[in-house]
């Protein structure tokens, strides 16, 4: 997959397309230099062509066997590995993410893709339910009713800038949509269009190798918002997955809901991921907390949606001690290049806004070249937070605000004041957990994931994971965008009433030929 | 529960409230006479008071035991039965629904309420998932991750006019929200406000008897749209359930999505529930089909959301025979009083529109008094349907359009042209099912429930039931509003990472003290 093959075109059902003369280039955020080649911005005709192909292949794809879809996913995973260093090099050039991080992210991407292959092969994910009929029931016969999840139709995927492999063109949204049997049209992220095209080619090759119609995958380039909104507005689009800013996610959400037939938008948008440090935790392990906090905050130049942007620390000597340790660790944090100039600008503006807020003191700001982001820690108190609610808005990057609290009530007050979050974290001794039921209850209503004595970055890809949460963390708190349950976003239940056994999908047939877990007359069983 | 107790006030946390001088009265649709007493329209202060009480009781209620919630539901079920004939009489006076229908609907309401009590007692509905940690994993330790469904917060319920017991104040939306641990604020349907108040009192009494805070239930009256929209806009509202027209549901959906923090709206709106009759079915049982079709169409004066509004019948002699039989059955259908004057007006307008449509012939229209709705059957062909898309819009009431088709392609064309539906039905021989894969595939993409050789009215309350479907049948095709799975609407997953076992909810503790079905490391089990 030589970089030379990057053509700067749309990939519409495996065909290159460049009907729009308007182009843009990617920039190497590390050097500020533009990267070849120029990319053609998709136009309305190309949007329509991609969505029409997706629509035309949807019925066929939704009725393919799980084995076929598993093979598609495995071919994508293989292709990502086969692309080797050249893919990582282009990705590094476009994102400035360190090579070891990209190697790790590729491993996660490949692993989650293979995990979905295994999951759909096993088959229980369809949530098959069977209620047997009873022709003799009075006053009316009881019908035979059976249901299972089916694919929802063509999905439009907007990848994240901060995970160019794991949450982009071959990321978890595309993988779960394919697993569910949904065609995918990806809008390439304009900050890493070359990486997107290389991965797009890998997927197109995998589609071909699996003998599937080329129309189940397209990739459109574009720097403007127009391409994205045109995709969301297209009548063939059935659902949208997005990872990015609140403004971006909300704009797509609004577009989707203005449609004549609104469609679901799964937007994972933003979070400040508050961390509440109880006194016992400081007594037990202040140094560990300070070190792990700065590690979590500055990892990947702070460019994680689960980055801890707010940390509550008690007033008094114990808290002072923790803050000194945090300052010492922060001073040692290396500055870093951010994903692109836009993110760096927004970070600088956010830091400037915090520094100008009355009642906020700067604790620590490391020094570095002006084109890099420096770890910034501010300190304030609950009274200021009460007044300056903008302190509870996300600043994407290595910046966090310490909030000193006087008592448990102030912690509860903050927990109640924050908006919906992906995560919240508690640090304390086991016995302290019992002492703060109101805090825990309040946080439960605000977050998707509650962490004890850890930090929110580093999301385990497992069945129980919830990478989601109330608005504005996401636009739909019912779902997770990471882990096996993410597939539910791209499915809906379909019910068959009184269908002859032979004409039911195998998942719903009496003999249970797939040996999947089903709910039969209200009881979970793998029996036939 | 004497009717004399109907006070025409809001019921806000068990207290009567009537701060707005504006009133309205219910009308007996059978006699056209107004019914005592006048009902005070809720105002903004009352909306705020009800939602604030709901919000204040939400945390407590969401943390009550399943046993407590089950007892609440059982007390409601008991109360509905104890209210006896007086409740049914008032309901009959406000809806003109026949007494035997109301007795049956009450039984369904009580049964579904008890079913939810049993379901939450059993406990597996929380979908507990546990992934064990591994401190020794490299390169990073694996956290212990556990998740389960929790309640979403205060729910606003808009009941249906056509099910004053089963889908109204103590209907499936309220019951499932209570089961999930969500406070409920009901907007009473203005066509049966007295029934709503009587049932509201039953619920308030049940809340009190169960020792729960009064704030978990309020009932607001109102004829204008303002009360409803104010409820949807209120910051404390977490979700909305609605059953009614597309225009009404869409308006609430739009209001909810214009909020700073959008909230889910589960609107079950409308359907024409197309029925496709294949030639073999006519050969096998033409008389049965004709009789069952007219029965389904005219039951409850056609006022069901699953009413068959479009029936495809082959051209040619066989089809002619079926149509003659339908006409004969339709001629014998008694006219009936509709739920209220507004519905009757809309029905008359819909029938007039069909009759005026060029290419449509009237097959049968029974005669009756002008204040009653008469069974109306029109006939047209696919070419006309192609041109006159309004023929595919729902007319609520006993009116259906027969569409003659020439061949299988025309059936597929209609299946592809219809919007999202609650149901579609196929009548055919077993072997014919194999001959129409495209038709079945197309219908699968359009409906929530696919019925073979039956009729869509009469919804079985069971695990596998899907009373839902793509827009505009509902506003969210992920969910059903009938059956145990309806509870999912009012829940969302919450994940605990590395929490000490003692501090986890019982559902997620190692010992599995509730003996519920859980997914542990990807495997379903009831073991500890």
Interface residues (C-beta under 8 A of the other chain):
Chain A: X58 X59 X63 X124 X129 X130 X131 X140 X142 X143 X145 X146 X147 X150 X152 X153 X253 X254 X257 X261 X262 X263 X264 X419 X420 X430 X433 X434 X441 X442 X444 X445 X447 X448 X449 X450 X451 X452 X453 X454 X458 X460 X462 X463 X464 X465 X466 X468 X470 X471 X472 X475 X476 X477 X478 X480 X484 X485 X488 X491 X492 X493 X494 X495 X496 X497 X498 X499 X500 X502 X503 X517 X519 X521 X522 X524
Chain B: X58 X59 X63 X124 X129 X130 X131 X140 X142 X143 X145 X146 X147 X150 X152 X153 X253 X254 X257 X261 X262 X263 X264 X419 X420 X430 X433 X434 X441 X442 X444 X445 X447 X448 X449 X450 X451 X452 X453 X454 X458 X460 X462 X463 X464 X465 X466 X468 X470 X471 X472 X475 X476 X477 X478 X480 X484 X485 X488 X491 X492 X493 X494 X495 X496 X497 X498 X499 X500 X502 X503 X517 X519 X521 X522 X524
